[in-house]
Amino acid sequence: MWDAIYDCLFFCINQEIYDSLTPEQQAVVDECGQKAVQYERYINRSGDEEIMERWQSKNGVTITNKEDMDIDSFKKAVDGVDEWFVKELEKEGYDDAQELVDLFTQESTDTVADYSDLNWPEATWNFACSTTETSTWADGGRKFGELMEKATGGKIKVNIYAADQLTNGNQSEGIQALMNGDPVQISMHSNLIYSAFDPRFNVVSLPFIYDSYDDADAKFDGEAGEKLKEILSSYGLHCMGIAENGFRELTNSKHEVKTLDDMKNLKIRVAGSNLLMECYKRWGADATNMNWSETYTALQQNTVEGQENPLPAIDAASVQEVQPYCSMWDAIYDCLFFCINQDLYDTLTPEQQAVVDECGQKAVEYERYINRSGDEEIMNRWQSKNGVTITKKEDMDIDSFKKAVEGVDEWFVEQLKDAGYDDGQELVDLFEK
């Protein structure tokens, strides 16, 4: 499993057929084509863990993981092959070869250039997140620390404080500490927790508004994400990028949830968000807010019967040990704002700020990747080791859940207006495109 070479698929239509359509018809074709591409990418990536496990158990295949291989020796053997490729293309009369190679050989999330000559101050920054040490959030912070230490020649170091240790497990206080710049300088926190400071951040988690991970990426890396960064800036925060918590799947200790009726009166812990409370109310659940650090004990003691979170966050907290049912409904998604205190950021030169942003964006890309890559393995392990019943989306009456929250976007806009925010509809429109 060396991940040495990759190839893509071009999804094309004959140009003359395309040109025979009206601009409106072309737009529909492009929309359908892009959604088909997103779907194909998703199903192509989601089966690797299952395939490897089946090969090992059924066919006796020995799987060699990348980390167990001498990858550097393979890389060294093909050093300069990009230069050879450019020369080969130039011989064929293609003068844009170097431009093409440069576009595809930009540095990956695993490395950063040496910027130690930028006169960095010696400093240690504290990173905070709500989830545990083994979570993808904490791993994203660690990746940022690795990149910053390398880029600055060891001048900037990053300490990782998971589970909001610096604020005694209180997530909202973790964000406030970031705004204050002490004791937190950088953090990854969910938009749902940020909604305690500004309810507009709830827009990210309107139900059933994302078709896929690619759809979510397009929104956060585009106009919708820029709008969120503007709002964060007004709170004295510089957002380096928007990472992912993911699709919040439902677990409980009572019974399998397939239909709206199955949800009735279930005591569900939800994140501190009035939008989530309203959605679960409409779905018939008995929802309550609770800090994540307190949730495992509450589930164990049956104070609450269920919770909703993305699989990696659930797994990192070992919630599957006390929750035998999991419904993969992809109803609500939440993101992570990867922010640095603005005052600290402003003490840096423009060149240093550019390095921080580069390392931040690479940490975001890394966190998104690892957050998505483990779902199949997690589900297989939960089923085999913990006896968890996994209910797939296609086996659920999703339409009944969608119908129950029809109009919740309008309710949300009205709630924002009542709170004095006049840009609610603009925000909703950006995320419902």
Beta strands, then each sheet from edge to edge (+ up, - down):
strand 1: 123-129
strand 2: 156-161
strand 3: 186-190
strand 4: 237-247
strand 5: 249-252
strand 6: 267-270
strand 7: 286-289
strand 8: 306-309
strand 9: 325-327
strand 10: 333-341
strand 11: 389-391
sheet 1: 2+ 1+ 3+ 10- 4+
sheet 2: 7+ 6+ 8+ 5- 9+ 11+
end
